[in-house]
Amino acid sequence: MKILVLNCGSSSLKYQLIDMNNEEVLCIGLVERIGIDGSILKQEKDGVEGKLIKEEPMKNHQDAIKLVLEAVLHPEFGGVKEMSEIEAVGHRVVHGGEKFASSVLITEEVEKAIKECVDLAPLHNPANIMGIDACKAILPNVPMVAVFDTAFHQTMPKSSYLYGLPHELYTKYGVRRYGFHGTSHKYVSQRAAEMLGKDIKDLKIITCHLGNGASIAAVDGGKCIDTSMGFTPLEGLIMGTRCGDIDSAILPFLMQKEGLDADGLSNLMNKQSGVYGMTGISSDFRDIEGAAEKGDEKAQVALDAYVKKVQKYIGSYAAEMNGVDVVVFTAGVGENGIDLRGRIASNMEFLGMKLDEESNKVRGKERVISTTDSKVKMLLIPTNEELMIARDTLNLVK
């Protein structure tokens, strides 16, 4: 079965066409500037030199998806010869609230429920809905599946997801921890068990999705019991531009001192903070590391704070699970940050984590990076959310 995987943003669309008979990626592409001047599609095919590039106006997601479907039929850079070969579409949907604890076939009722979660993800769910509606119009008879970022975390107990707020705020508005990056955490935890030849039900795994946006999850027996992101993706680690955990009383203080309204405060915490705000340099950790190497004190402090925060979550989740068998590093920083991985593991020997420095000298490749006598296995696993979406789509459509 050939499955088209779509990840729709407000003005962008990432996609892959995957043959699930052997999980081969037939082609991969990105559409940018949807609804903006300069709309462009770029598509690649493994083993074929160069890229397919199409620059033409795309006023909405339906225009973009039409162009995607033309591109996947391209004789050189495409993956199918006829549209009928696409037998299902898997959609990444950011927020499913408490309504969805797993991926689902998309029906009118499901789409209505996704729309009801717009208040919880106003920047993401509307774009996801636009992608679903566009596919319904263009591929009306092709089954579609919604795969939710929040679903994997729905196994958390109330003691993990309820905040210390009046209970009525949870019952009235759904104010609770939801967690994000669930598709990534699910994929790498399952892959970790496969790499080690273990049953995931017998493992206590801490998955570290460390990118520009970052989160950590405690996965006990294959089920998430806690995660660092909360009601929104703002909570938890210091990130590229997000502040992560802070004293809540800072918020009204800043509103008074800086004359900020709710939107201004949200912009400050989500787009002007993190390592970018701490350094004034960049949200890219490579730039921060480069500045630190040249003696920039702010850059060095930002990296130190980031490492400490990751270590705190690893330690707290090991305590919560009464132990840990595996720690996984994934996403942009986790997969490529050799020095940062080394620093995170450097003083965690008390947990049984011992890094193999030679094995750790790798970027973006599956590898065990702990020593043979390390009680806790440390793994580098490149995330593959698109494959996870395709697998869920295949299982539901079958």
matplotlib code that plots the C-alpha trace (Angstrom):
import matplotlib.pyplot as plt

x = [0.0, 1.3, 0.4, 0.8, 1.7, 0.9, 2.0, 0.3, 1.4, -0.3, 1.7, 3.7, 3.2, 5.7, 4.9, 6.2, 5.0, 5.8, 5.4, 4.4, 5.3, 8.9, 8.5, 10.4, 10.1, 9.2, 9.5, 9.7, 8.8, 8.0, 5.6, 6.3, 4.6, 1.1, -1.2, 1.9, 3.8, 6.6, 4.8, 7.2, 7.3, 10.5, 10.6, 13.3, 13.6, 16.2, 18.8, 17.8, 20.2, 18.7, 15.2, 11.9, 11.1, 7.7, 7.2, 3.6, 0.8, -1.0, -3.7, -4.7, -4.0, -6.2, -4.0, -0.9, -2.2, -3.2, 0.4, 1.7, -0.4, 1.0, 4.5, 4.2, 3.1, 6.3, 8.0, 11.5, 11.0, 7.6, 6.7, 3.5, 2.3, -1.4, -3.3, -5.2, -1.9, -2.3, -4.5, -4.6, -3.6, -2.2, -2.5, -0.4, -2.8, -1.2, -4.0, -6.7, -7.4, -8.8, -11.0, -8.3, -5.9, -4.9, -5.0, -8.4, -10.0, -11.2, -15.0, -17.3, -17.5, -13.7, -13.2, -15.8, -13.9, -10.6, -12.2, -13.4, -9.7, -8.8, -8.8, -6.1, -3.9, -4.9, -1.7, -1.8, -5.2, -6.7, -3.9, -4.3, -8.1, -7.3, -5.2, -7.9, -10.6, -8.3, -7.7, -11.4, -12.1, -9.4, -9.3, -12.9, -12.8, -9.4, -9.5, -7.7, -6.3, -5.6, -2.4, -2.3, 0.8, -1.0, -2.4, 0.6, 0.5, -3.1, -2.0, -0.7, -2.4, -4.3, -1.4, 0.8, -1.5, -3.5, -2.1, -2.3, -5.2, -8.9, -10.4, -13.2, -10.6, -9.9, -13.6, -14.6, -11.7, -9.6, -6.6, -4.3, -1.0, -1.4, 2.2, 3.4, 5.9, 3.9, 4.4, 8.2, 8.3, 6.2, 8.5, 11.8, 10.7, 9.4, 12.6, 14.7, 13.1, 13.6, 17.3, 17.9, 15.9, 13.7, 9.9, 8.9, 6.6, 9.7, 11.5, 11.6, 12.6, 13.2, 12.9, 14.6, 13.2, 15.7, 15.2, 14.3, 11.2, 12.0, 10.3, 11.2, 8.8, 8.8, 7.7, 7.1, 6.2, 5.5, 3.1, 3.8, 3.3, 4.7, 6.1, 7.7, 5.5, 2.1, -1.1, 0.9, 4.3, 5.8, 6.3, 9.4, 12.9, 14.5, 14.1, 15.2, 12.8, 10.5, 11.3, 10.2, 9.5, 9.5, 7.9, 4.3, 4.4, 6.9, 4.0, 1.8, 5.1, 6.2, 2.7, 2.8, 6.5, 6.5, 2.9, 2.3, -1.1, -1.8, -0.7, 2.5, 3.3, 2.7, 4.9, 7.7, 7.6, 7.2, 9.2, 11.7, 12.9, 14.8, 18.4, 17.7, 16.4, 19.2, 22.0, 20.6, 22.4, 20.2, 17.7, 20.0, 22.1, 25.0, 25.3, 25.2, 27.9, 30.0, 29.7, 30.5, 33.7, 34.7, 34.2, 30.7, 29.6, 25.9, 26.1, 28.0, 25.5, 22.6, 24.1, 24.9, 21.3, 19.9, 22.1, 21.0, 17.3, 17.6, 19.5, 16.8, 14.0, 16.0, 16.6, 13.0, 11.6, 14.0, 12.7, 9.0, 9.5, 11.6, 14.4, 15.4, 16.7, 17.1, 17.7, 17.1, 18.3, 16.5, 15.5, 17.8, 19.9, 19.6, 20.7, 23.5, 24.7, 27.7, 29.0, 25.6, 24.8, 28.2, 27.6, 24.1, 25.5, 28.7, 27.5, 24.7, 26.8, 24.9, 21.9, 24.1, 24.6, 28.1, 28.8, 31.1, 32.8, 34.0, 30.5, 29.0, 31.0, 28.2, 25.4, 22.0, 22.6, 21.1, 23.7, 24.2, 26.3, 26.8, 29.6, 29.1, 29.1, 26.6, 23.6, 21.4, 21.6, 21.9, 20.8, 20.8, 17.8, 16.8, 13.1, 10.7, 7.3, 6.3, 6.9, 5.0, 2.0, 2.2, 2.2, -0.8, -2.6, -1.8, -3.1, -6.4, -7.1, -6.4]
y = [0.0, 3.5, 6.1, 9.9, 11.5, 15.2, 17.7, 21.0, 24.2, 27.6, 28.5, 25.3, 21.6, 18.8, 15.5, 12.0, 9.2, 5.9, 2.3, 0.4, -3.0, -2.3, 1.2, 2.8, 6.6, 7.0, 10.8, 13.6, 17.3, 20.7, 23.4, 26.9, 30.3, 29.0, 32.0, 34.3, 35.7, 33.4, 30.0, 27.2, 23.3, 21.4, 17.6, 15.0, 11.3, 9.1, 8.0, 10.8, 13.8, 17.2, 18.5, 19.1, 22.7, 24.4, 28.1, 29.1, 30.8, 28.8, 30.8, 28.0, 24.5, 23.0, 24.6, 23.3, 19.7, 19.7, 20.7, 17.9, 15.3, 16.5, 16.3, 12.7, 11.7, 13.3, 10.7, 11.5, 12.8, 11.2, 7.9, 6.7, 6.6, 6.9, 8.7, 5.4, 4.0, 6.3, 4.2, 6.3, 9.6, 10.1, 13.6, 14.9, 16.7, 18.6, 18.5, 15.9, 17.1, 14.3, 13.1, 10.9, 8.5, 6.9, 7.6, 7.4, 7.2, 10.6, 11.0, 14.0, 13.4, 13.2, 16.4, 18.2, 17.0, 18.3, 21.7, 21.7, 21.6, 24.7, 26.8, 24.5, 24.8, 27.9, 28.0, 24.4, 22.7, 25.1, 24.3, 20.6, 21.0, 22.8, 19.9, 17.4, 19.4, 19.9, 16.2, 15.4, 17.7, 16.3, 12.6, 12.1, 8.3, 7.8, 6.9, 9.3, 8.9, 11.6, 11.0, 13.2, 14.7, 14.5, 11.0, 9.1, 11.1, 10.3, 7.3, 9.7, 9.4, 12.3, 12.9, 13.7, 15.8, 17.9, 21.2, 22.8, 25.0, 25.0, 21.8, 23.7, 25.2, 21.7, 20.7, 24.0, 24.7, 21.5, 23.2, 20.2, 18.8, 17.4, 17.0, 17.1, 15.4, 12.3, 10.7, 11.1, 9.8, 6.8, 6.0, 6.2, 4.3, 1.5, 1.6, 1.5, -1.8, -3.2, -2.2, -3.8, -6.9, -6.4, -6.4, -2.7, -3.8, -4.8, -1.4, 1.9, 4.5, 8.2, 9.7, 13.1, 14.9, 17.8, 20.2, 23.9, 22.8, 20.1, 17.7, 14.7, 11.8, 9.0, 5.8, 2.9, -0.4, 1.3, 3.8, 7.5, 8.3, 11.9, 14.4, 17.9, 19.9, 20.9, 22.6, 24.2, 23.4, 26.3, 24.3, 22.2, 22.6, 25.8, 25.7, 27.8, 30.7, 29.3, 29.9, 26.6, 26.3, 29.6, 31.0, 31.8, 35.0, 36.5, 36.8, 39.4, 41.2, 41.6, 42.6, 45.5, 46.5, 46.2, 47.2, 43.9, 42.5, 38.7, 38.6, 40.5, 38.2, 35.1, 36.5, 37.2, 33.7, 31.8, 33.8, 36.0, 33.7, 30.4, 30.4, 33.2, 35.5, 34.5, 35.2, 37.7, 35.6, 33.0, 30.2, 27.7, 25.7, 25.5, 29.3, 29.3, 26.7, 28.6, 31.8, 29.9, 28.6, 32.2, 33.1, 34.5, 34.2, 34.5, 31.7, 29.5, 30.1, 29.3, 26.0, 25.2, 26.0, 23.9, 20.9, 21.2, 21.3, 18.1, 16.4, 17.4, 15.9, 12.7, 12.4, 13.2, 10.7, 8.0, 8.7, 8.6, 5.3, 3.8, 3.3, 3.7, 1.1, 3.3, 7.0, 8.0, 11.1, 12.3, 15.4, 18.0, 18.8, 15.2, 13.6, 16.0, 17.7, 15.5, 17.9, 18.5, 14.8, 14.3, 17.1, 15.8, 12.3, 13.6, 13.6, 11.0, 8.0, 7.8, 6.6, 4.0, 6.1, 5.8, 7.4, 5.8, 8.9, 7.3, 5.9, 9.3, 10.9, 10.5, 12.6, 11.4, 7.7, 4.9, 3.9, 2.7, 5.5, 4.0, 1.7, -2.0, -2.0, 0.9, -0.1, 2.3, 2.0, 5.3, 5.4, 7.9, 7.3, 9.7, 10.3, 9.4, 10.8, 10.4, 6.6, 6.4, 8.2, 5.9, 2.8, 4.0, 4.8, 1.4, -0.4, 1.5, 1.3, -2.4]
z = [0.0, -0.9, 1.7, 1.4, 4.7, 5.1, 7.8, 7.2, 8.7, 8.4, 5.2, 4.6, 3.9, 4.4, 2.8, 2.0, -0.2, 1.4, 0.0, 3.1, 1.5, 2.4, 4.1, 1.3, 0.9, -2.8, -2.7, -0.2, -0.5, 1.0, 0.0, 1.4, 1.3, 0.8, 0.4, 0.2, -2.8, -3.9, -3.3, -4.1, -4.0, -3.7, -4.1, -4.0, -4.8, -3.3, -5.9, -8.3, -8.5, -8.2, -7.1, -8.7, -8.1, -9.0, -8.4, -8.9, -7.0, -4.3, -2.7, -0.2, 0.9, -1.8, -4.4, -2.6, -2.4, -6.1, -6.8, -4.5, -6.3, -9.6, -8.2, -6.9, -10.4, -12.0, -14.2, -12.8, -9.2, -8.4, -6.8, -8.6, -12.2, -11.5, -8.7, -8.0, -6.5, -3.5, -1.3, 1.9, 3.4, 6.9, 8.4, 11.3, 13.7, 16.6, 19.2, 19.9, 23.4, 25.6, 22.8, 21.1, 22.8, 19.4, 15.7, 14.0, 10.6, 9.7, 9.6, 9.9, 13.6, 14.0, 12.0, 14.2, 17.3, 15.8, 15.2, 18.8, 19.8, 17.9, 21.1, 22.5, 19.4, 17.5, 15.4, 14.3, 14.2, 11.7, 9.2, 9.9, 9.2, 5.9, 4.8, 5.6, 3.8, 0.7, 0.5, 0.9, -2.1, -4.3, -3.2, -2.1, -2.0, -0.4, 3.3, 5.6, 9.1, 11.8, 13.8, 16.9, 18.6, 21.9, 21.6, 22.9, 26.2, 26.9, 29.1, 31.7, 35.1, 36.6, 39.1, 36.1, 34.0, 36.5, 37.6, 41.1, 40.0, 40.9, 39.5, 37.8, 35.4, 34.2, 33.9, 32.2, 29.9, 29.8, 31.5, 32.0, 30.7, 27.2, 26.0, 22.4, 20.0, 20.9, 17.5, 17.9, 21.4, 20.4, 17.4, 19.2, 22.3, 20.1, 18.0, 21.1, 22.2, 18.7, 18.7, 22.0, 21.2, 24.2, 24.8, 25.3, 28.1, 30.1, 29.7, 31.4, 28.7, 28.9, 25.4, 24.8, 21.8, 21.7, 18.8, 18.5, 20.3, 22.8, 25.2, 27.3, 28.1, 30.7, 28.9, 31.3, 29.6, 26.3, 27.8, 28.5, 32.2, 32.2, 29.8, 30.0, 27.7, 29.2, 28.3, 25.5, 24.0, 26.1, 29.3, 30.1, 28.7, 27.7, 23.9, 20.9, 21.5, 24.3, 27.9, 29.3, 33.1, 34.9, 38.1, 37.1, 39.2, 36.7, 34.2, 36.0, 37.2, 33.5, 32.4, 35.0, 34.4, 30.6, 29.9, 28.1, 27.3, 26.9, 23.3, 24.1, 27.0, 24.8, 22.1, 24.7, 26.1, 22.9, 20.3, 22.2, 25.0, 25.2, 24.2, 21.7, 24.4, 26.9, 24.4, 21.9, 19.3, 17.7, 18.4, 16.6, 19.1, 16.6, 16.7, 20.5, 20.7, 18.2, 20.3, 23.5, 21.9, 21.2, 24.9, 24.9, 28.5, 27.8, 25.3, 27.7, 30.5, 28.1, 27.2, 30.9, 31.8, 28.9, 30.0, 33.6, 32.6, 30.5, 33.4, 35.9, 33.8, 33.2, 37.0, 37.9, 35.5, 36.6, 40.2, 38.9, 37.2, 40.1, 37.6, 34.0, 31.5, 28.4, 27.5, 23.9, 22.2, 19.1, 16.9, 15.6, 18.7, 20.1, 16.8, 15.9, 19.2, 20.0, 22.7, 24.2, 24.4, 26.1, 28.6, 29.4, 30.1, 31.8, 35.5, 35.4, 36.4, 39.7, 37.5, 35.8, 32.6, 31.1, 27.8, 25.2, 23.9, 20.6, 19.8, 20.6, 17.8, 15.3, 13.8, 12.6, 12.7, 14.9, 17.4, 21.0, 22.5, 26.0, 27.1, 27.2, 31.0, 31.3, 33.4, 31.5, 27.7, 25.8, 22.2, 19.4, 17.2, 14.4, 14.7, 11.9, 12.6, 9.0, 9.1, 12.4, 10.8, 7.8, 10.0, 12.0, 8.7, 7.3, 10.4, 10.5, 6.8, 6.7]

ax = plt.figure().add_subplot(projection="3d")
ax.plot(x, y, z, "-o")
ax.set_aspect("equal")
plt.show()
